């Protein structure tokens, strides 16, 4: 790869150096009565595949194809992909994948089908360099890609790359494409790099700088790169004032793009990336297919968005609502009539129907089951960890699951029978006691979500208890979770983690408790929760300098190659 040079992420780390900067501290106060927060470290987070694809679509149009493989996203144990994005790097092989993506995108942007739309200026000659035109395009595009204006040196370098490449290739647009591909390879695009600024009040308090604020805001509410208006507000200093920040937060929340942001958060919280590996034994469950899996994921996200965004509903109602959306493929499993042969239609399960709430939807019961049988243990574990933020210890390495796996043993015809016998082992009893009573409530639904009342000819007992509160079936379990304070406290924690890309620090606990209380006062409304977080001082506060350095995992392994 002659003519190429390595650019170390040491430059990225330097972006976190504390800057001086104008800060209208007297005009930007925390929300009334907001408890103080220690803040946490500024971060370097790699764009997820979804964020990468969405950024390209927003900047260049949905017809620009993003073909190729991505480095896999990381989901920490009992955590979010949003947390894992701060723990991953770009490996050498991964960079080759990103470089192929970048070249493919850049070639499309400057080809004859797109250049007249995406390149706003016209070169004096298409066969020669035109530095003013290249500067105009690269300045505007770079600002959106890097989520901040390019420095003078960065812009001069990009223009020089376009100039030299145009001379070498005899084509202005080919040269421009070389520079654009380089920016798409750059760590400042592939990573969300947060910078900090001191407040001028002499206290030593530190917060994100204006552009990093804009970035956190946009990815929290839209799961997308900041738009031109938000970047302009950062440039003017509006985000450093209470009035200016409020104006931008309310603008983002009023946008139709809020729906995409809410979908992205819940897909992360519910672990929907696992759908990529979801399989069922086709000979036992012929109704299940890749289309059913895709529809199951979409059904839950549509239900959530309709309840929480379109109708500004109570978050807790996702555990009890009977209103949803279905396709004909889902109708075959739910055993309900679906008139629309090719698309979606609203549906409400009648009172008394065993299906009520998120836990009875195919996306939950199928995702947390084995390929050939249901699993009360996996389902109970998912409720504890995903919805209540309660960690379940991993099983000992020497546990024998043969009894649980053997569904043909005539002595133990139901899952409850097998798990009761399995828990006779003292090493298994403790963990199963906190998972199985929850998961057994969902045993009326098999591994693909079809309703049943018996297993191997024996009646299924779906009663149980959660936190000593009894229930008789899945709908009853949903009501108990609806009223469990742990469920709403978990959501508040998850939304904050999603926004900052890390688990909360100890010094943030008091503020989070207060946020949880205010969430209840607001009727458990998601848009209002997002607004309170986005307008809080705590969301932008940065811990002391020792905590603001990017992780070694990210900084040491990530590089970018640029062409001269």
N, C-alpha and C positions, 0 to 999 in steps of 0.2 A: 504494500500500500504506500508506494513512494509519493512524496509530496504531502503526506499527512503528518500531523503532530498531535501529541496528547495534551489535553487540558485537564489538569488535576482539579479535583473538587476542593482543594485547599482554597481556591478562589471563592467557592460557595461558602465555605466556613467563614471566610472573612466578611461575608455579607451580614453575618450576625454581630459584627463589632458594633458596639453602642455608638449611635450617632448623636450629634447635637440637635438640631431640628427644632422648629417652632412648635410650641405646645400650648394651646390655650387652656391651661389647667383650670383656671378659675371658671371657664365656661363649660368645662366637661367634668361634671360631677357624677358620681354613681347614682343609681336610682335611689329614691328616698328610702331611708332606713335599711339600705343594703348592707349586710355585714361585710367586714373586711375579708380579703382573701389573699393568701400568700402568692397565688399564681403558680405557674410551673415553667418548665423550660420552653424557650422558643424551639421550633422543630424544623427538620428537613424531611418532607414526606414525598415519596414517589407517587406520581399520578397513577391511579388505578386504570385498568384497561377501559372501563366505562368513561372515566373522566377524560382520558386521552381521546377516545373516539368522539366524545361530545364536544370537546374543544375544537377538534378539526372540523366537525360539522358546523359549529357556530361561526368559525372564522372564515371558512371557505365554501360552505354549502354541503348539503347532505348527499349530493351526487359525487363528491370526492370519495373514492373508495379507499378504505383503510384495510389493506390486505396483508396477511402474515400473522405470525405468532407473537405473543407478548410474554415477557417474564411473568410467572405466576404471581398473583396477589397472595399475601400472607395473612392468615387468620390466626392470631394468638389463641392459646387455650382459653376458653370461656371469654373471648373478647371479640372485637370488631375488626374487619378488614381496615377500617379507618385507623385503628391503633397500629396494625401491622405495617401500614404504609410508611411509618417512621422507623421501622426496623429492617427494611430491605434495601438492597443496593442493586446496581446494574452490573452484572457479571460480564466478562469479555464476550461470552457467547450471546448473552442477552443484548449487549450493545450491537452486535452484528444484526440481531433481529430488529432493534430500533432503527438502525441505520438503513436497513432495507425498507422499513416502513416510511422513513423520512424521505428517501429518494423517490419512492413511489408516489407519495403525496405531492412532493415538490414538482415532479414531472407533470402531474395532472394540473396543478395550479397554473403553470406557465404554458400549457399546451394550447393549440389553436382553438380548442373548444371552450376554454375558460379564461384565457389571458385578458380578453377585452372586458370581462366583467370583474375579475379579481385583481388585475393590475390597473390601477386608476389612471396612470400616466402613460403616455406614448413615447417611446424612444425616438430620437432623431433618425436612427437607422436600426433596423432589426438585426443587422449583421455586425454591429459594433457596440462597444460600451457606451453607456449614457449614465454618468454618475449622478446627475440631479434626479433623474427618474428613478434610478435604483435607490437613492437615498430616501426619496419620498415613500416608496413602497416598503422598504426595509424598516424605516422608522415607525411607520404605522403598524405594520405587521408584527415587528419585534416587540412593540409595546404591549400588544395583546397576548403574544406568546409567552413573554417573560413576566407578564402581569405587573409591569412597571416600565417606565421609559428606559430606553437604552442609554447608557452613558455615552459621552462623546467618543471615547476610545472604542467602545463596542461598536457603535454605528460606523465609525471610520473603518474598522476592521471588516465589517460586513460589506461595505461598499467596495473595499479593495478586493475582497474575494470575488464579488460579482464582476468587477472590472477585469481582473486577471483571467477569470474563467471565460468571460465573453471574448477576450482577445484570443485565448487558446482555442476556443471552440468555434469562433467566428459567428456567434449568435448571442444577442443581448439577453434573450429570454432563457437560454440554456445557462448563461452565467448567473442570472438572477436565481434560477432554480438551484444552482450549486450553493449559493449563499443561504437560501431558504432551507435547504436540506441540512445545512450545518446548524442553523438555529434550532431545527427540530431535533437535532442530536444533542443539543446543549443541556447540561445539568440545570440551567436556569429555566428551561422549559420542562424537562422531565421530572424535576423536583420542585415542590412548593417550599421555597426557602424563606423563612421568616426572619425579619430584621427587627431590632429593638431600638428604642430611643429613651433617653432619660427625661424625666419631667423637670422643669426648671424651678421647682419649689424648694430645692435643697434637701429633700428627704431621701434622695437616692432611689425613689420609686421608678420602676421601669415598665414600659408598656410596648406593645408592637408599634412599629411605625405605621404611617398612614396606608401604604400599599399592602403591608401584611395584614392590616385590619380589613382592607377591602377583600383580600383573598379569603380570609377566614369567614367573613360575612357571606360571600358569594357561594363558597363551597358548603357552608352550613345550610343555607336556605334553598339554594338551587342545585347543589352538587355540580357547579359549573364555574368556569373561569370568570373573573369579573368582566362585566361589559364596559363599553366605552364611557357610559355615564358614571359608573362607580369609580373607574380609574380617574376620571376628570374630577370627581369630588375629592378623591384622595390627593390629587395634585394641588387643588385649591386649598387644602387644609380643612375641608368641611367635616371630615370624619374625626377631627380632633376637637370638635365642638358638639355640645349636646344637641343643638338644633339641627346641625348638618347631618349628624349620625342618624338621628330619628327620621329625618326626611328620607334617607337612603334605605334604612331598614323597612320603613313602611312601603316604600316603592317596590322593594324586592318581594315583600309579603303579598302585595296586591297583584303581582304579576302571575299570569297563568303558569309560569315556570316553577312556581311553588310546588305544583303537583309533582313535577319531576324530582325535586329535591326530597319531598316526603316519600316518594316511591323508593328512591335510592337509599334513604336511611332505613326504612323498614326491610328492604331486601337484605341489607347488611345485618341488621339486628336479628332477623329471623333465619340467618344463615342460608339464604337462597342460592348462594354459589354452589351448595351441595347438589343442586339439581343437575349439575353437569355430570355427576357420577351416578345418579339415581337409576337403578335397574330393578326389574322384577322378573321372576321366572315366568316366561311367556306361556309355557304349557299349563301352568296353574292359574294364571291371571291373563287370559287372552284379551281382555278389554283394555289393558294398560298398553300405552305406546308413548313414543317421544312427544307426540302431539298432546296426549293427555297430560304429560308432565309439564309441558310448556303452558297449557291452559290452566293447570292447577296453580302454578306460580302467579300467572296473570290474574286469576280469579281473586286471590287473596289481596293482591296489590290494588285491584279495582275496588274491592270492598272497602279497604282501608281508606283510599283516597276519597271515595264517595262519602263515607261517614265522617272523616276527620277534616277534609278540606272543603269539598263541595257543600257539606251541610254543617261544617264547624261543630262537629259532635263531640261528645264525651269520650275520651280515649278508652275508658273502661268498658264501653259498650262493644268494643271489638270482640269481647269474650262472650257476649250474649246475643248479639244481633242475629236475626234470621234473614235479613236482607242481604242479597249478594248478586252476583252476575254469573251466568253459565253459558256454555256452548253445548252443541249437540254431543260432542265426545264426552264432556263431563256429565251430561244428562244420562248417558248410558250407565255410568257408574253410580250416580245418585238416584237412578231409577225415577226420573221425573221427565215430563214431556218438555221438549225444547222445539219451538216452532221455527226459529231461525236456523237454516241449514248450514250457513257459512260463517256466521258471526256471533256476537254476544247479545244477550238479552237479560234484563233484570229479572230476578226471581226472589220470592220470599217464602221460606219454608213455613208451613202453617204451625200454629200453636199445638204443642203436643208432639211435633215431629222430633225424632232423636237428634236432629242436626240443629245446632244453635251455636254461633260464635266460631271464632278462628280455629279452635282446637278440633272441631269436627269437620273442617274442610280437608280436602284431599291433600293440600300442600303440607299440612302438618302431620296427619296420620301416616301418609305414604312416605314422607321424607324421613320420618323417625321410626322406621321399621326395617326389617331385613328383607332380602330379595324374595324369600319364600314363606315368610310368616311375619305376623305382627310382633311388636316388642313393647310390652308395658314398661320395661326398664328404660329403653331408649326414649320413649315418650315422656315418662316421668322425669328423666334427666333433662330433657329439653325444656320442660316447663320450669324446672328449678333454675336452670342456668340461663336460658334465653329470656324468660319472661319475669323471673323473680330475682335475677342476679345472685343466685346462691350456688356456690361452687360445690360440685359433687366429686369426691375423691375418685381417682382411677382405681379399678379393681386390682387386687394382687396378681402378680404375673403367673402364679401357679394355680389359679382358680380353674376348676373343672366345670365346664358349661354343658357337659354331655346330657345331663338330665333335663336342662331347660330346652336344649335344642331338639330333643327327641319328642316330636309331636305325635308319634305313633304308639307310645307306651300306654297300654290300656289302663294302667293304674292312675295316670295323671292326664286326663283327657283335655283339660283346659289350661290356659296359661296361668291362671290363679293356682291351680293344683300344682303345676310344675314349680312355680316360684315359691310356693309355700314349702315344698320339700327342699328346694335349693337353699332357702334361708335357714334350714336346720344347721347348716355349716356356720359356726360362729363368726368366721372371717368374712362371711357374705352378708350376715344379717343386718349390720348397721347401715351400710349404704343402701341396700335394697329397701330398708324400712322408710327411707325418705323419698324413694323413687316409685316403687311399685304401687303403693296405694293411689297415687295420682294416675299412673299409666293404665292401671286396670280399669279405670273409669272409661277408657277409650277402647276397650276390648270389643265393644259392639261394632267396631269398624276394622275390617281386615287390613292386610298390608297395602292394598291399593285404595282403601277407603270405602269399600262396599259394606253396606249395613248387614248385620247378621245378629241372631239371638242365641246361636248355639255354636259350639266347636266340638268336632268329633262326636256329635249327637248329644253332648251334655250342655245344659243351659249355662249361659254366661252370666256371672254375677258382676255387675259393673259398679257396685257401691264402693265407697271408700271414705277417706277423710283427708283434709289438708289443714295442718295446724290445729288439729283436734276438732275441726268443723266437719260434720258428716255431709255426704251427698249420696244420691242414689244412682246417678248416671252422668254422662258427659255434659249434658245441659246443666246439671246441678254443679258439676265441677267448674263450669264457666262462670256461674253466679258467685261461687266462693272466691274465685280469682278476681272477679269484678270488684268485690268488696275488700280485697286484701291490700292493705297499704303498701306491702312490698312490691306489688305490681306497678304502682304509679311511681314509687321511689326508684325502682329499677329503670323505668323509662326516662326519668329525669337524668339519672346518671348516664344512661346510654347516649342520650342526645348531647350531653356535654362532652363525653368522651369522643363522640363522632366529630364534634366541632373542633376540639383541640388536638385530637389525634393521640391521646394518651389516657391512662387511668388517672383519676383525680389524685392530687397530692393531699397529704394529711391536713395541710393548712387551708384547704378549700372545703373541708367537711361542713363547717358552720354555714358557709354561704350556700352550699348545696342543700342543706337541710331547710334553709330559709326559702330557697327556690322551690323545693318540694311543697312547702306550705303554701306558697303563692300559686303554685300549679293547682292545688285543691281549691283555693279561693276563686280562681279563674274558671272553675268548672271543668278542669282537666282538658282544656282546649290546646291542641298542638300549635296552631299559629301563635297563640298568646305565649306559650312556652318558648317558642323560637324568638319571639320579640323580646321577652324578658332577658334571655341569654344574650341576644345580640346587642341590647342596650346596656348591659351590665359592664361595670368596670372590670369585674373578675374575668370576663371572657378574653380580655386583652392584656391582663396583667402578666408580667414576666418575672419569674423568680430571680434571686440574686445571680450575679454573673457566673458563679460556679455551676449553675444549672442550665445555662443557656447555650452550651456548646452542643452541636449536633452529635448524634451517637457515632461511635467509632465504626459500627457496622456499616453505616451509610457512607461516612466520609472517606473511609479507607479503601473501599472496594469500587467506588464509582468514578468513572472517567468519561470523557467525551473526546471524540476525534474530530478535528476540523481540517479542511483542505485549504491550502494557500492558493 
